[in-house]
């Protein structure tokens, strides 16, 4: 997802999934593939290095799991706890979310 209107639509109409590290909004799309949108707040991850690290980790997890996902738009936001979490914990959290999306949609 690239356009602000797409992010707004997912945030307003999407089903919410969350845990200690991430908050996701998910809505079915008209495409044939799933799409990812990242909303990583500056106040959560203050430095660009930290924001880019969490974005890379999320994109990589999505890339590895996108073939099992149904055609949905997923908007991922990081929570405060993600700032202090280990990458292994963050990957496990995202894996749980991808499995939950696969089962629900």
Phi and psi restraints in degrees (range 20) as a CNS / XPLOR table:
assign (resid 1 and name C) (resid 2 and name N)
       (resid 2 and name CA) (resid 2 and name C) 1.0 -128.0 20.0 2
assign (resid 2 and name N) (resid 2 and name CA)
       (resid 2 and name C) (resid 3 and name N) 1.0 -33.8 20.0 2
assign (resid 2 and name C) (resid 3 and name N)
       (resid 3 and name CA) (resid 3 and name C) 1.0 -85.6 20.0 2
assign (resid 3 and name N) (resid 3 and name CA)
       (resid 3 and name C) (resid 4 and name N) 1.0 141.8 20.0 2
assign (resid 3 and name C) (resid 4 and name N)
       (resid 4 and name CA) (resid 4 and name C) 1.0 -56.5 20.0 2
assign (resid 4 and name N) (resid 4 and name CA)
       (resid 4 and name C) (resid 5 and name N) 1.0 -33.7 20.0 2
assign (resid 4 and name C) (resid 5 and name N)
       (resid 5 and name CA) (resid 5 and name C) 1.0 -64.7 20.0 2
assign (resid 5 and name N) (resid 5 and name CA)
       (resid 5 and name C) (resid 6 and name N) 1.0 -35.2 20.0 2
assign (resid 5 and name C) (resid 6 and name N)
       (resid 6 and name CA) (resid 6 and name C) 1.0 -66.2 20.0 2
assign (resid 6 and name N) (resid 6 and name CA)
       (resid 6 and name C) (resid 7 and name N) 1.0 -42.1 20.0 2
assign (resid 6 and name C) (resid 7 and name N)
       (resid 7 and name CA) (resid 7 and name C) 1.0 -63.7 20.0 2
assign (resid 7 and name N) (resid 7 and name CA)
       (resid 7 and name C) (resid 8 and name N) 1.0 -42.9 20.0 2
assign (resid 7 and name C) (resid 8 and name N)
       (resid 8 and name CA) (resid 8 and name C) 1.0 -60.7 20.0 2
assign (resid 8 and name N) (resid 8 and name CA)
       (resid 8 and name C) (resid 9 and name N) 1.0 -44.1 20.0 2
assign (resid 8 and name C) (resid 9 and name N)
       (resid 9 and name CA) (resid 9 and name C) 1.0 -62.7 20.0 2
assign (resid 9 and name N) (resid 9 and name CA)
       (resid 9 and name C) (resid 10 and name N) 1.0 -42.4 20.0 2
assign (resid 9 and name C) (resid 10 and name N)
       (resid 10 and name CA) (resid 10 and name C) 1.0 -66.9 20.0 2
assign (resid 10 and name N) (resid 10 and name CA)
       (resid 10 and name C) (resid 11 and name N) 1.0 -42.0 20.0 2
assign (resid 10 and name C) (resid 11 and name N)
       (resid 11 and name CA) (resid 11 and name C) 1.0 -64.7 20.0 2
assign (resid 11 and name N) (resid 11 and name CA)
       (resid 11 and name C) (resid 12 and name N) 1.0 -38.8 20.0 2
assign (resid 11 and name C) (resid 12 and name N)
       (resid 12 and name CA) (resid 12 and name C) 1.0 -79.0 20.0 2
assign (resid 12 and name N) (resid 12 and name CA)
       (resid 12 and name C) (resid 13 and name N) 1.0 -44.8 20.0 2
assign (resid 12 and name C) (resid 13 and name N)
       (resid 13 and name CA) (resid 13 and name C) 1.0 -98.3 20.0 2
assign (resid 13 and name N) (resid 13 and name CA)
       (resid 13 and name C) (resid 14 and name N) 1.0 -12.7 20.0 2
assign (resid 13 and name C) (resid 14 and name N)
       (resid 14 and name CA) (resid 14 and name C) 1.0 -75.7 20.0 2
assign (resid 14 and name N) (resid 14 and name CA)
       (resid 14 and name C) (resid 15 and name N) 1.0 153.9 20.0 2
assign (resid 14 and name C) (resid 15 and name N)
       (resid 15 and name CA) (resid 15 and name C) 1.0 -78.3 20.0 2
assign (resid 15 and name N) (resid 15 and name CA)
       (resid 15 and name C) (resid 16 and name N) 1.0 141.2 20.0 2
assign (resid 15 and name C) (resid 16 and name N)
       (resid 16 and name CA) (resid 16 and name C) 1.0 -97.5 20.0 2
assign (resid 16 and name N) (resid 16 and name CA)
       (resid 16 and name C) (resid 17 and name N) 1.0 135.0 20.0 2
assign (resid 16 and name C) (resid 17 and name N)
       (resid 17 and name CA) (resid 17 and name C) 1.0 -128.5 20.0 2
assign (resid 17 and name N) (resid 17 and name CA)
       (resid 17 and name C) (resid 18 and name N) 1.0 138.3 20.0 2
assign (resid 17 and name C) (resid 18 and name N)
       (resid 18 and name CA) (resid 18 and name C) 1.0 -155.1 20.0 2
assign (resid 18 and name N) (resid 18 and name CA)
       (resid 18 and name C) (resid 19 and name N) 1.0 158.8 20.0 2
assign (resid 18 and name C) (resid 19 and name N)
       (resid 19 and name CA) (resid 19 and name C) 1.0 -146.2 20.0 2
assign (resid 19 and name N) (resid 19 and name CA)
       (resid 19 and name C) (resid 20 and name N) 1.0 -161.6 20.0 2
assign (resid 19 and name C) (resid 20 and name N)
       (resid 20 and name CA) (resid 20 and name C) 1.0 -66.9 20.0 2
assign (resid 20 and name N) (resid 20 and name CA)
       (resid 20 and name C) (resid 21 and name N) 1.0 -27.8 20.0 2
assign (resid 20 and name C) (resid 21 and name N)
       (resid 21 and name CA) (resid 21 and name C) 1.0 -103.3 20.0 2
assign (resid 21 and name N) (resid 21 and name CA)
       (resid 21 and name C) (resid 22 and name N) 1.0 -34.4 20.0 2
assign (resid 21 and name C) (resid 22 and name N)
       (resid 22 and name CA) (resid 22 and name C) 1.0 -135.4 20.0 2
assign (resid 22 and name N) (resid 22 and name CA)
       (resid 22 and name C) (resid 23 and name N) 1.0 152.6 20.0 2
assign (resid 22 and name C) (resid 23 and name N)
       (resid 23 and name CA) (resid 23 and name C) 1.0 -124.3 20.0 2
assign (resid 23 and name N) (resid 23 and name CA)
       (resid 23 and name C) (resid 24 and name N) 1.0 124.6 20.0 2
assign (resid 23 and name C) (resid 24 and name N)
       (resid 24 and name CA) (resid 24 and name C) 1.0 -118.9 20.0 2
assign (resid 24 and name N) (resid 24 and name CA)
       (resid 24 and name C) (resid 25 and name N) 1.0 145.1 20.0 2
assign (resid 24 and name C) (resid 25 and name N)
       (resid 25 and name CA) (resid 25 and name C) 1.0 -119.4 20.0 2
assign (resid 25 and name N) (resid 25 and name CA)
       (resid 25 and name C) (resid 26 and name N) 1.0 131.2 20.0 2
assign (resid 25 and name C) (resid 26 and name N)
       (resid 26 and name CA) (resid 26 and name C) 1.0 -131.1 20.0 2
assign (resid 26 and name N) (resid 26 and name CA)
       (resid 26 and name C) (resid 27 and name N) 1.0 133.0 20.0 2
assign (resid 26 and name C) (resid 27 and name N)
       (resid 27 and name CA) (resid 27 and name C) 1.0 -143.0 20.0 2
assign (resid 27 and name N) (resid 27 and name CA)
       (resid 27 and name C) (resid 28 and name N) 1.0 143.7 20.0 2
assign (resid 27 and name C) (resid 28 and name N)
       (resid 28 and name CA) (resid 28 and name C) 1.0 -65.2 20.0 2
assign (resid 28 and name N) (resid 28 and name CA)
       (resid 28 and name C) (resid 29 and name N) 1.0 145.4 20.0 2
assign (resid 28 and name C) (resid 29 and name N)
       (resid 29 and name CA) (resid 29 and name C) 1.0 -119.3 20.0 2
assign (resid 29 and name N) (resid 29 and name CA)
       (resid 29 and name C) (resid 30 and name N) 1.0 173.1 20.0 2
assign (resid 29 and name C) (resid 30 and name N)
       (resid 30 and name CA) (resid 30 and name C) 1.0 -94.3 20.0 2
assign (resid 30 and name N) (resid 30 and name CA)
       (resid 30 and name C) (resid 31 and name N) 1.0 3.5 20.0 2
assign (resid 30 and name C) (resid 31 and name N)
       (resid 31 and name CA) (resid 31 and name C) 1.0 -83.2 20.0 2
assign (resid 31 and name N) (resid 31 and name CA)
       (resid 31 and name C) (resid 32 and name N) 1.0 178.5 20.0 2
assign (resid 31 and name C) (resid 32 and name N)
       (resid 32 and name CA) (resid 32 and name C) 1.0 -99.3 20.0 2
assign (resid 32 and name N) (resid 32 and name CA)
       (resid 32 and name C) (resid 33 and name N) 1.0 -4.0 20.0 2
assign (resid 32 and name C) (resid 33 and name N)
       (resid 33 and name CA) (resid 33 and name C) 1.0 -132.5 20.0 2
assign (resid 33 and name N) (resid 33 and name CA)
       (resid 33 and name C) (resid 34 and name N) 1.0 158.7 20.0 2
assign (resid 33 and name C) (resid 34 and name N)
       (resid 34 and name CA) (resid 34 and name C) 1.0 -74.8 20.0 2
assign (resid 34 and name N) (resid 34 and name CA)
       (resid 34 and name C) (resid 35 and name N) 1.0 153.0 20.0 2
assign (resid 34 and name C) (resid 35 and name N)
       (resid 35 and name CA) (resid 35 and name C) 1.0 -127.2 20.0 2
assign (resid 35 and name N) (resid 35 and name CA)
       (resid 35 and name C) (resid 36 and name N) 1.0 146.9 20.0 2
assign (resid 35 and name C) (resid 36 and name N)
       (resid 36 and name CA) (resid 36 and name C) 1.0 -115.2 20.0 2
assign (resid 36 and name N) (resid 36 and name CA)
       (resid 36 and name C) (resid 37 and name N) 1.0 138.4 20.0 2
assign (resid 36 and name C) (resid 37 and name N)
       (resid 37 and name CA) (resid 37 and name C) 1.0 -129.4 20.0 2
assign (resid 37 and name N) (resid 37 and name CA)
       (resid 37 and name C) (resid 38 and name N) 1.0 137.2 20.0 2
assign (resid 37 and name C) (resid 38 and name N)
       (resid 38 and name CA) (resid 38 and name C) 1.0 -113.9 20.0 2
assign (resid 38 and name N) (resid 38 and name CA)
       (resid 38 and name C) (resid 39 and name N) 1.0 132.3 20.0 2
assign (resid 38 and name C) (resid 39 and name N)
       (resid 39 and name CA) (resid 39 and name C) 1.0 -128.7 20.0 2
assign (resid 39 and name N) (resid 39 and name CA)
       (resid 39 and name C) (resid 40 and name N) 1.0 83.6 20.0 2
assign (resid 39 and name C) (resid 40 and name N)
       (resid 40 and name CA) (resid 40 and name C) 1.0 -101.6 20.0 2
assign (resid 40 and name N) (resid 40 and name CA)
       (resid 40 and name C) (resid 41 and name N) 1.0 112.8 20.0 2
assign (resid 40 and name C) (resid 41 and name N)
       (resid 41 and name CA) (resid 41 and name C) 1.0 -75.1 20.0 2
assign (resid 41 and name N) (resid 41 and name CA)
       (resid 41 and name C) (resid 42 and name N) 1.0 142.2 20.0 2
assign (resid 41 and name C) (resid 42 and name N)
       (resid 42 and name CA) (resid 42 and name C) 1.0 -65.3 20.0 2
assign (resid 42 and name N) (resid 42 and name CA)
       (resid 42 and name C) (resid 43 and name N) 1.0 -33.7 20.0 2
assign (resid 42 and name C) (resid 43 and name N)
       (resid 43 and name CA) (resid 43 and name C) 1.0 -73.3 20.0 2
assign (resid 43 and name N) (resid 43 and name CA)
       (resid 43 and name C) (resid 44 and name N) 1.0 -20.4 20.0 2
assign (resid 43 and name C) (resid 44 and name N)
       (resid 44 and name CA) (resid 44 and name C) 1.0 -83.2 20.0 2
assign (resid 44 and name N) (resid 44 and name CA)
       (resid 44 and name C) (resid 45 and name N) 1.0 -49.8 20.0 2
assign (resid 44 and name C) (resid 45 and name N)
       (resid 45 and name CA) (resid 45 and name C) 1.0 -115.9 20.0 2
assign (resid 45 and name N) (resid 45 and name CA)
       (resid 45 and name C) (resid 46 and name N) 1.0 101.6 20.0 2
assign (resid 45 and name C) (resid 46 and name N)
       (resid 46 and name CA) (resid 46 and name C) 1.0 -67.5 20.0 2
assign (resid 46 and name N) (resid 46 and name CA)
       (resid 46 and name C) (resid 47 and name N) 1.0 -36.9 20.0 2
assign (resid 46 and name C) (resid 47 and name N)
       (resid 47 and name CA) (resid 47 and name C) 1.0 -98.4 20.0 2
assign (resid 47 and name N) (resid 47 and name CA)
       (resid 47 and name C) (resid 48 and name N) 1.0 152.8 20.0 2
assign (resid 47 and name C) (resid 48 and name N)
       (resid 48 and name CA) (resid 48 and name C) 1.0 -63.2 20.0 2
assign (resid 48 and name N) (resid 48 and name CA)
       (resid 48 and name C) (resid 49 and name N) 1.0 -34.4 20.0 2
assign (resid 48 and name C) (resid 49 and name N)
       (resid 49 and name CA) (resid 49 and name C) 1.0 -60.8 20.0 2
assign (resid 49 and name N) (resid 49 and name CA)
       (resid 49 and name C) (resid 50 and name N) 1.0 -45.6 20.0 2
assign (resid 49 and name C) (resid 50 and name N)
       (resid 50 and name CA) (resid 50 and name C) 1.0 -67.0 20.0 2
assign (resid 50 and name N) (resid 50 and name CA)
       (resid 50 and name C) (resid 51 and name N) 1.0 -41.4 20.0 2
assign (resid 50 and name C) (resid 51 and name N)
       (resid 51 and name CA) (resid 51 and name C) 1.0 -63.8 20.0 2
assign (resid 51 and name N) (resid 51 and name CA)
       (resid 51 and name C) (resid 52 and name N) 1.0 -43.3 20.0 2
assign (resid 51 and name C) (resid 52 and name N)
       (resid 52 and name CA) (resid 52 and name C) 1.0 -66.9 20.0 2
assign (resid 52 and name N) (resid 52 and name CA)
       (resid 52 and name C) (resid 53 and name N) 1.0 -33.8 20.0 2
assign (resid 52 and name C) (resid 53 and name N)
       (resid 53 and name CA) (resid 53 and name C) 1.0 -63.2 20.0 2
assign (resid 53 and name N) (resid 53 and name CA)
       (resid 53 and name C) (resid 54 and name N) 1.0 -46.1 20.0 2
assign (resid 53 and name C) (resid 54 and name N)
       (resid 54 and name CA) (resid 54 and name C) 1.0 -69.3 20.0 2
assign (resid 54 and name N) (resid 54 and name CA)
       (resid 54 and name C) (resid 55 and name N) 1.0 -34.4 20.0 2
assign (resid 54 and name C) (resid 55 and name N)
       (resid 55 and name CA) (resid 55 and name C) 1.0 -65.7 20.0 2
assign (resid 55 and name N) (resid 55 and name CA)
       (resid 55 and name C) (resid 56 and name N) 1.0 -45.0 20.0 2
assign (resid 55 and name C) (resid 56 and name N)
       (resid 56 and name CA) (resid 56 and name C) 1.0 -61.0 20.0 2
assign (resid 56 and name N) (resid 56 and name CA)
       (resid 56 and name C) (resid 57 and name N) 1.0 -43.8 20.0 2
assign (resid 56 and name C) (resid 57 and name N)
       (resid 57 and name CA) (resid 57 and name C) 1.0 -62.0 20.0 2
assign (resid 57 and name N) (resid 57 and name CA)
       (resid 57 and name C) (resid 58 and name N) 1.0 -43.7 20.0 2
assign (resid 57 and name C) (resid 58 and name N)
       (resid 58 and name CA) (resid 58 and name C) 1.0 -67.5 20.0 2
assign (resid 58 and name N) (resid 58 and name CA)
       (resid 58 and name C) (resid 59 and name N) 1.0 -44.6 20.0 2
assign (resid 58 and name C) (resid 59 and name N)
       (resid 59 and name CA) (resid 59 and name C) 1.0 -61.6 20.0 2
assign (resid 59 and name N) (resid 59 and name CA)
       (resid 59 and name C) (resid 60 and name N) 1.0 -41.8 20.0 2
assign (resid 59 and name C) (resid 60 and name N)
       (resid 60 and name CA) (resid 60 and name C) 1.0 -64.9 20.0 2
assign (resid 60 and name N) (resid 60 and name CA)
       (resid 60 and name C) (resid 61 and name N) 1.0 -43.0 20.0 2
assign (resid 60 and name C) (resid 61 and name N)
       (resid 61 and name CA) (resid 61 and name C) 1.0 -62.4 20.0 2
assign (resid 61 and name N) (resid 61 and name CA)
       (resid 61 and name C) (resid 62 and name N) 1.0 -43.0 20.0 2
assign (resid 61 and name C) (resid 62 and name N)
       (resid 62 and name CA) (resid 62 and name C) 1.0 -62.7 20.0 2
assign (resid 62 and name N) (resid 62 and name CA)
       (resid 62 and name C) (resid 63 and name N) 1.0 -44.3 20.0 2
assign (resid 62 and name C) (resid 63 and name N)
       (resid 63 and name CA) (resid 63 and name C) 1.0 -58.5 20.0 2
assign (resid 63 and name N) (resid 63 and name CA)
       (resid 63 and name C) (resid 64 and name N) 1.0 -41.9 20.0 2
assign (resid 63 and name C) (resid 64 and name N)
       (resid 64 and name CA) (resid 64 and name C) 1.0 -71.7 20.0 2
assign (resid 64 and name N) (resid 64 and name CA)
       (resid 64 and name C) (resid 65 and name N) 1.0 -23.0 20.0 2
assign (resid 64 and name C) (resid 65 and name N)
       (resid 65 and name CA) (resid 65 and name C) 1.0 -111.8 20.0 2
assign (resid 65 and name N) (resid 65 and name CA)
       (resid 65 and name C) (resid 66 and name N) 1.0 -3.0 20.0 2
assign (resid 65 and name C) (resid 66 and name N)
       (resid 66 and name CA) (resid 66 and name C) 1.0 -64.6 20.0 2
assign (resid 66 and name N) (resid 66 and name CA)
       (resid 66 and name C) (resid 67 and name N) 1.0 -24.5 20.0 2
assign (resid 66 and name C) (resid 67 and name N)
       (resid 67 and name CA) (resid 67 and name C) 1.0 -73.2 20.0 2
assign (resid 67 and name N) (resid 67 and name CA)
       (resid 67 and name C) (resid 68 and name N) 1.0 -21.1 20.0 2
assign (resid 67 and name C) (resid 68 and name N)
       (resid 68 and name CA) (resid 68 and name C) 1.0 -91.8 20.0 2
assign (resid 68 and name N) (resid 68 and name CA)
       (resid 68 and name C) (resid 69 and name N) 1.0 -15.9 20.0 2
assign (resid 68 and name C) (resid 69 and name N)
       (resid 69 and name CA) (resid 69 and name C) 1.0 -79.3 20.0 2
assign (resid 69 and name N) (resid 69 and name CA)
       (resid 69 and name C) (resid 70 and name N) 1.0 144.7 20.0 2
assign (resid 69 and name C) (resid 70 and name N)
       (resid 70 and name CA) (resid 70 and name C) 1.0 -74.0 20.0 2
assign (resid 70 and name N) (resid 70 and name CA)
       (resid 70 and name C) (resid 71 and name N) 1.0 172.3 20.0 2
assign (resid 70 and name C) (resid 71 and name N)
       (resid 71 and name CA) (resid 71 and name C) 1.0 -72.5 20.0 2
assign (resid 71 and name N) (resid 71 and name CA)
       (resid 71 and name C) (resid 72 and name N) 1.0 93.9 20.0 2
assign (resid 71 and name C) (resid 72 and name N)
       (resid 72 and name CA) (resid 72 and name C) 1.0 -134.8 20.0 2
assign (resid 72 and name N) (resid 72 and name CA)
       (resid 72 and name C) (resid 73 and name N) 1.0 159.3 20.0 2
assign (resid 72 and name C) (resid 73 and name N)
       (resid 73 and name CA) (resid 73 and name C) 1.0 -99.9 20.0 2
assign (resid 73 and name N) (resid 73 and name CA)
       (resid 73 and name C) (resid 74 and name N) 1.0 128.1 20.0 2
assign (resid 73 and name C) (resid 74 and name N)
       (resid 74 and name CA) (resid 74 and name C) 1.0 -121.1 20.0 2
assign (resid 74 and name N) (resid 74 and name CA)
       (resid 74 and name C) (resid 75 and name N) 1.0 124.2 20.0 2
assign (resid 74 and name C) (resid 75 and name N)
       (resid 75 and name CA) (resid 75 and name C) 1.0 -109.9 20.0 2
assign (resid 75 and name N) (resid 75 and name CA)
       (resid 75 and name C) (resid 76 and name N) 1.0 122.6 20.0 2
assign (resid 75 and name C) (resid 76 and name N)
       (resid 76 and name CA) (resid 76 and name C) 1.0 -108.8 20.0 2
assign (resid 76 and name N) (resid 76 and name CA)
       (resid 76 and name C) (resid 77 and name N) 1.0 128.7 20.0 2
assign (resid 76 and name C) (resid 77 and name N)
       (resid 77 and name CA) (resid 77 and name C) 1.0 -120.8 20.0 2
assign (resid 77 and name N) (resid 77 and name CA)
       (resid 77 and name C) (resid 78 and name N) 1.0 138.8 20.0 2
assign (resid 77 and name C) (resid 78 and name N)
       (resid 78 and name CA) (resid 78 and name C) 1.0 -91.0 20.0 2
assign (resid 78 and name N) (resid 78 and name CA)
       (resid 78 and name C) (resid 79 and name N) 1.0 144.0 20.0 2
assign (resid 78 and name C) (resid 79 and name N)
       (resid 79 and name CA) (resid 79 and name C) 1.0 -101.3 20.0 2
assign (resid 79 and name N) (resid 79 and name CA)
       (resid 79 and name C) (resid 80 and name N) 1.0 172.7 20.0 2
assign (resid 79 and name C) (resid 80 and name N)
       (resid 80 and name CA) (resid 80 and name C) 1.0 -58.0 20.0 2
assign (resid 80 and name N) (resid 80 and name CA)
       (resid 80 and name C) (resid 81 and name N) 1.0 -37.8 20.0 2
assign (resid 80 and name C) (resid 81 and name N)
       (resid 81 and name CA) (resid 81 and name C) 1.0 -64.0 20.0 2
assign (resid 81 and name N) (resid 81 and name CA)
       (resid 81 and name C) (resid 82 and name N) 1.0 -25.6 20.0 2
assign (resid 81 and name C) (resid 82 and name N)
       (resid 82 and name CA) (resid 82 and name C) 1.0 -65.7 20.0 2
assign (resid 82 and name N) (resid 82 and name CA)
       (resid 82 and name C) (resid 83 and name N) 1.0 -25.7 20.0 2
assign (resid 82 and name C) (resid 83 and name N)
       (resid 83 and name CA) (resid 83 and name C) 1.0 -61.2 20.0 2
assign (resid 83 and name N) (resid 83 and name CA)
       (resid 83 and name C) (resid 84 and name N) 1.0 -34.9 20.0 2
assign (resid 83 and name C) (resid 84 and name N)
       (resid 84 and name CA) (resid 84 and name C) 1.0 -104.0 20.0 2
assign (resid 84 and name N) (resid 84 and name CA)
       (resid 84 and name C) (resid 85 and name N) 1.0 0.5 20.0 2
assign (resid 84 and name C) (resid 85 and name N)
       (resid 85 and name CA) (resid 85 and name C) 1.0 -82.8 20.0 2
assign (resid 85 and name N) (resid 85 and name CA)
       (resid 85 and name C) (resid 86 and name N) 1.0 155.2 20.0 2
assign (resid 85 and name C) (resid 86 and name N)
       (resid 86 and name CA) (resid 86 and name C) 1.0 -78.0 20.0 2
assign (resid 86 and name N) (resid 86 and name CA)
       (resid 86 and name C) (resid 87 and name N) 1.0 150.9 20.0 2
assign (resid 86 and name C) (resid 87 and name N)
       (resid 87 and name CA) (resid 87 and name C) 1.0 -55.7 20.0 2
assign (resid 87 and name N) (resid 87 and name CA)
       (resid 87 and name C) (resid 88 and name N) 1.0 -35.3 20.0 2
assign (resid 87 and name C) (resid 88 and name N)
       (resid 88 and name CA) (resid 88 and name C) 1.0 -61.8 20.0 2
assign (resid 88 and name N) (resid 88 and name CA)
       (resid 88 and name C) (resid 89 and name N) 1.0 -41.5 20.0 2
assign (resid 88 and name C) (resid 89 and name N)
       (resid 89 and name CA) (resid 89 and name C) 1.0 -66.4 20.0 2
assign (resid 89 and name N) (resid 89 and name CA)
       (resid 89 and name C) (resid 90 and name N) 1.0 -39.6 20.0 2
assign (resid 89 and name C) (resid 90 and name N)
       (resid 90 and name CA) (resid 90 and name C) 1.0 -66.3 20.0 2
assign (resid 90 and name N) (resid 90 and name CA)
       (resid 90 and name C) (resid 91 and name N) 1.0 -42.2 20.0 2
assign (resid 90 and name C) (resid 91 and name N)
       (resid 91 and name CA) (resid 91 and name C) 1.0 -62.4 20.0 2
assign (resid 91 and name N) (resid 91 and name CA)
       (resid 91 and name C) (resid 92 and name N) 1.0 -42.8 20.0 2
assign (resid 91 and name C) (resid 92 and name N)
       (resid 92 and name CA) (resid 92 and name C) 1.0 -62.7 20.0 2
assign (resid 92 and name N) (resid 92 and name CA)
       (resid 92 and name C) (resid 93 and name N) 1.0 -39.8 20.0 2
assign (resid 92 and name C) (resid 93 and name N)
       (resid 93 and name CA) (resid 93 and name C) 1.0 -63.0 20.0 2
assign (resid 93 and name N) (resid 93 and name CA)
       (resid 93 and name C) (resid 94 and name N) 1.0 -45.5 20.0 2
assign (resid 93 and name C) (resid 94 and name N)
       (resid 94 and name CA) (resid 94 and name C) 1.0 -64.5 20.0 2
assign (resid 94 and name N) (resid 94 and name CA)
       (resid 94 and name C) (resid 95 and name N) 1.0 -39.3 20.0 2
assign (resid 94 and name C) (resid 95 and name N)
       (resid 95 and name CA) (resid 95 and name C) 1.0 -58.2 20.0 2
assign (resid 95 and name N) (resid 95 and name CA)
       (resid 95 and name C) (resid 96 and name N) 1.0 -43.0 20.0 2
assign (resid 95 and name C) (resid 96 and name N)
       (resid 96 and name CA) (resid 96 and name C) 1.0 -62.5 20.0 2
assign (resid 96 and name N) (resid 96 and name CA)
       (resid 96 and name C) (resid 97 and name N) 1.0 -40.2 20.0 2
assign (resid 96 and name C) (resid 97 and name N)
       (resid 97 and name CA) (resid 97 and name C) 1.0 -66.0 20.0 2
assign (resid 97 and name N) (resid 97 and name CA)
       (resid 97 and name C) (resid 98 and name N) 1.0 -42.3 20.0 2
assign (resid 97 and name C) (resid 98 and name N)
       (resid 98 and name CA) (resid 98 and name C) 1.0 -62.5 20.0 2
assign (resid 98 and name N) (resid 98 and name CA)
       (resid 98 and name C) (resid 99 and name N) 1.0 -41.4 20.0 2
assign (resid 98 and name C) (resid 99 and name N)
       (resid 99 and name CA) (resid 99 and name C) 1.0 -65.0 20.0 2
assign (resid 99 and name N) (resid 99 and name CA)
       (resid 99 and name C) (resid 100 and name N) 1.0 -39.8 20.0 2
assign (resid 99 and name C) (resid 100 and name N)
       (resid 100 and name CA) (resid 100 and name C) 1.0 -63.1 20.0 2
assign (resid 100 and name N) (resid 100 and name CA)
       (resid 100 and name C) (resid 101 and name N) 1.0 -42.2 20.0 2
assign (resid 100 and name C) (resid 101 and name N)
       (resid 101 and name CA) (resid 101 and name C) 1.0 -63.4 20.0 2
assign (resid 101 and name N) (resid 101 and name CA)
       (resid 101 and name C) (resid 102 and name N) 1.0 -43.7 20.0 2
assign (resid 101 and name C) (resid 102 and name N)
       (resid 102 and name CA) (resid 102 and name C) 1.0 -60.6 20.0 2
assign (resid 102 and name N) (resid 102 and name CA)
       (resid 102 and name C) (resid 103 and name N) 1.0 -39.9 20.0 2
assign (resid 102 and name C) (resid 103 and name N)
       (resid 103 and name CA) (resid 103 and name C) 1.0 -73.7 20.0 2
assign (resid 103 and name N) (resid 103 and name CA)
       (resid 103 and name C) (resid 104 and name N) 1.0 -37.1 20.0 2
assign (resid 103 and name C) (resid 104 and name N)
       (resid 104 and name CA) (resid 104 and name C) 1.0 -77.2 20.0 2
assign (resid 104 and name N) (resid 104 and name CA)
       (resid 104 and name C) (resid 105 and name N) 1.0 -36.6 20.0 2
